[in-house]
């Protein structure tokens, strides 16, 4: 399935067409990793919600 991954295929297409270079790709990947790391840290440092809030916004 990795061969069909649309993200990988788009990256390869952009590189092949000269619309993306390795440096810019590295910067984008690095930025994405930092954002995910920050979100994980925020979630881990946040207090658990009160039990009565557990299902808020789950079933609209």
FENQUICOR-V598858 format. One record per residue. N is the residue number from 1. SS is DSSP state (@ for helix, = for strand, . for the rest). PSI is psi as a letter, one per 30 degrees, with the letter a starting at -180 (* if undefined). OMEGA is omega in whole degrees, -180 to 180 (999 if undefined). Layout:
N,SS,PSI,OMEGA / N,SS,PSI,OMEGA
This chain:
1,.,f,-180 / 2,@,e,179 / 3,@,f,-179 / 4,@,g,-178 / 5,.,j,-177 / 6,@,f,179 / 7,@,e,179 / 8,@,e,-179 / 9,@,e,178 / 10,@,e,178 / 11,@,e,-180 / 12,@,e,178 / 13,@,e,-180 / 14,@,e,177 / 15,@,e,-178 / 16,@,e,-178 / 17,.,f,180 / 18,.,g,180 / 19,.,f,180 / 20,.,k,175 / 21,.,l,-175 / 22,@,e,-179 / 23,@,e,180 / 24,@,e,178 / 25,@,e,178 / 26,@,e,179 / 27,@,e,179 / 28,@,e,180 / 29,@,e,179 / 30,@,e,179 / 31,@,e,179 / 32,@,e,179 / 33,@,e,179 / 34,@,e,180 / 35,@,e,179 / 36,@,e,179 / 37,@,e,179 / 38,@,e,179 / 39,@,e,179 / 40,@,e,179 / 41,@,e,178 / 42,@,e,-179 / 43,@,e,-179 / 44,@,e,-178 / 45,@,f,-178 / 46,.,k,178 / 47,.,l,175 / 48,.,k,176 / 49,.,l,176 / 50,.,k,-178 / 51,@,e,-179 / 52,@,f,178 / 53,@,f,-172 / 54,.,e,-177 / 55,.,g,178 / 56,.,k,177 / 57,.,g,178 / 58,.,e,-180 / 59,.,j,-177 / 60,.,*,999
